[in-house]
Amino acid sequence: MLKVRIISAAVGLPIVIGAILLGTSAVGILIIFASVIAGVEIAQMSTPRVGNINIFTAVIPFGMAIAGILIGLGSSDWWLLVLVFGAAGITALTFESMRITQSRTALIAIFIAGYFGVLLAHGAPLRAIDDTYDWLLTAILVTFATDTLSYFFGTWLGTHRLLPLISPAKTWEGALAGIVGGTGAGAGLTILLGLPVETSEGALIGLITSMAAVLGDLIESGFKRLSRVKESGTIIPGHGGVLDRIDSLAPSLAVVYWMAIWLTP
C-alpha cells in the first residue's frame, strides 16, 4: 500500500507543481478538474438518491470553480453571471426536491457540494495575487505541515480522541501538533518566500490556516461517516478519492486568500 501511495504521489505532484508554475489559468483548470471529480464523489456518496440529485450535486462545485478562475483572471464576461445564477437555480431546485422527499442525507450532500465548490473557487484568485505563486504555495505547504504532523504525532503520542463519533483515529495530541507545525510553517514561509507581511502576521496566517485545515478534515470525515463509506472514492490509488486529498486544503485556500487581502495593501 505504501508503494502504491508513493507512486500516486510521484505522478500527481508534478502535475500540481506544473500548474502552479504555469500560472492562474493552469491552476484554474486543475481546480475545475478537481471540482468535477469531487462533485461526482459527493453525489455517489449521498444516500438515498433522489431522481437526478446526483447530477445537480455534481454541477455545483463545477460552477463555483468556473466562477473562481474567471475572477482570478479578472474577467467580466457576461456568462459568469449566467453560471452563478445557473448554479443558484440548480441549488434551489434541488433543495425543493429535498423538501418534498425529506431526504436528510441528500440535503447535506448539497451543502457539502456548495461548501467545497466555494472554497476551491479561491484557488485561481489566490494564484493571481501579485501574479506570483507565493501565496498559493503558502496555503499548500502550511496544510501539508499540518496534516503531516497531525498524523505522525497522533500515531506516536495520541491518546485522547478528538471527535470519536466522527473520526475515531484523530486525537487532540495530533491536532495540536498539526496546528503548532502549521503556525511555524506560516512564520517560516514568510521569511523564505519574502511574503509582504510581518513574521508575526505570517504566524497568524499559519495558525488560522492550520485550524481551518483540521476543521476541513473533520467535516469531510463527518460526511463520510454519515454516508457510511471509508473513502470518498478510488480515483487515486492508495489515497482514496479527490475529496480525501483536498478536504483540508480547500478551506486553507480560502483562509490564505482572505488573509492575504486583509494583511497586504
N, C-alpha and C positions, 0 to 999 in steps of 0.2 A: 504493500500500500504506500509506503514512504517513497519507493522508487517511482510509482505512478504519479504521486503528488509532485515530485521534483521535475519529472518530465513535463507535466502540465504547466508548471510554473516557468520552466525554461522556454516553452512555446509561447505562453501568454505574456510574459514580462516584456520581451522585445516589442510586442505589438503596442502595449501601453506606453512604453518609453518612446517608441517611434511617433505615436500620436501626439504625445506631449511636446516633443521637439519640433514636429511639423507645424503646429500652431492651432489656433482656435477651431478652424474648420475640421481638422482631423480629430480633435478631441470631441467636437460636437457629433461627428459621425460615429465615433466609438460609443459615446453616451447614448445615441439613438439606438444603436445595435443592442447595447446592454438593457435599455429600457424595454425594447420589444420582447427580448427573452424573459426579462423579469416579469413583464405583464402576463406573458403566457404561463409562466410558472405560478404566479398568483392565481390565475384563472383555473389552472389544473388543480390547485390545492383547495379551492373553495368548494365546500360541500354544504348542503346539497346544491347541485347545479340547476339553474332555472332558465329554460329556454336558451337564448343566446347570451346569457350573462357572461360566459367566458369571453366572447368577442368583445363585449363592452368593457370588461375589466382590462383586457389586454391592450385596448386602444388608448386608455387614459395616460399611462406613462409615456407612450409614444408621442402623443400630442404635446405633453409638457416638455419633453426633450427637444422637439422641433422648435417650440417657442424659445427654449433656452439658448439654442445655437443661434437663432436669429437675433435675439437680444445681445448675445456675445459679439456677433458680427456687426452690431449697430444697424441692423436692417429695419426699415419701416414699411416693408411690403404689406399690402393690404391683406394678403392671405394669412398673415399672422393672426389677425383678429378673427378670421374665419376659423382657424384651427382652435383658438382659445374658446370661442363661443361654441364651436362644434363639440369640443371635449366637455364643456359645461352642459350642453344639451344631452349628450350621451350619459353623463353622470346623473342628470335629473331623471332621465328615462329609466335608468337602472334603479335609482332609489325608489321610484314609483313601483317598479316590478317587485322590489323587496318589501315595500309596504303592503302590497297585495298578498304576497306569498308568506310574509313574515319569516323570511329566511335569515336568521341572525348571522350565520357564518358567512354567507354570501355578501351580506351588508358590510361586514368587517373587511371582506376582501376588497370591496370598493374603496373603503377608507385607506387600506394598505396600498392599493394601486395609486391613489392620489398622493399619498404620503411619499412613496418612492419617486413618483414622477416629478413632483415639485422639487424635491431635494436634488435629484440627479440633474435637473434643468440648470442648476448652478454651475455645472462643470465647465461649460464653454465660456460663460461670463467670467468665471474665475481665471481661466487661461488668458482671457482678453485684458485683464487688468495690467496696465503698463506694458502690454504686449510682451510679457515675459512669463516664463513657466515657474517662477519662484514661488508664487502663492499656491499654485496647484500642487507643486512638489511638496510644499509645507503640509498641506492637507493630507496628502498621501503618506508622507513619512511619519507624521505625528500619529496617524491612525495605525500605521504598521507598528510603531513603537508600542502603542497602547495594547494592540492585540497580542503582540509577541510576549510582552512582559506579563500581561494578564494570564496568558496560557501557561508560561513556564513557572511563574510564582504560584499560580493557582494549583498547578500539578505538584509542585515541590512543597509548598507550605500551607496550601489551602485546607482549612478545616471547618470554617464557618460558611454555610451555604448562603448565597446572596438572595436568590428567589427560587427555592427548590421546586415550587409548583410550576414555574415557567421554564427554568433551565437548571436542572439538578447539578450539573457539572461546574457551574460558575460559583466562585467563592468571593467573600469580602476581601480576603487577602490578595487574590488575583486582581480584582477590580481596582483596589487601592494602588497596587504596584503598577498597574497599567496607567492609571491617572498620573502618578508621580513621574513615570517614564515619559508620558506624553507631554507633561509640563516641562520637563528637562529638554525634551526634543524641540519644543517650541522655542525655548530660550537659545538653545544651541544653533538651530537653523537660522534664527535672526542674525546671528553673528556670521555663520558660514555663508549664507546666501546674500548677506547685506540687505536684509529687508528694511524698508524705510520706517521702522518703528524702534522704540527703545527695547532693550533686552527684557526689561520687566514687562513690557507690553507683549513681547513675544512669548514670555512665560504664561501670561494671561490667556493668550490665544491657544497655547498648548493645553492649558488647564481646561478651558471650556470645550475645546475640540475633543479632548480625550474623554471628558464626561459625556459628551454627545455620542461619541463612538460606542461607549459602554451601553448607553441607553438604546442606541440603534440596534445593537446586537440583541438586547433583551426583547425589543419589540418584535423583531423577526422570529426570535425563539418562541415568543408567546403565540404568534400566528401559526407557527409550525405545530406547536403543542395543540392548539385549537383544531387544526386540520388533521392531527394525528399522523404526521409524517416526520421522519427523522431528518431528511434533507429536502430542500426546495426543488431539486432536480438532479439530473445526472449528466448535464452537458459538459461539465469539466471533470474529467476522470480524476478520482482521488480527492476532489474538493467539493463535490456536490453540484448545486446549481449556481446560477449567477447571483441570486439573492443571498446565498450563503457567503459569497465573496464581497458583496457590496453593502451588506447590512450595516456595518459600522462606518464605511466610507461615505455613504450617501449623506448622512447628517453632517459629517465633517466638512464636506464641500460647501454646504450652506453656511455653516458657522464661520469658516475661514473667509468666505466671500464677504459676509456682512461685517465681520470684524475688521477686515482689510479696508472696506469702505468707510467704516466708522473711525478707524485709527489713523488713516492717511488723508492728507488734504486733497 
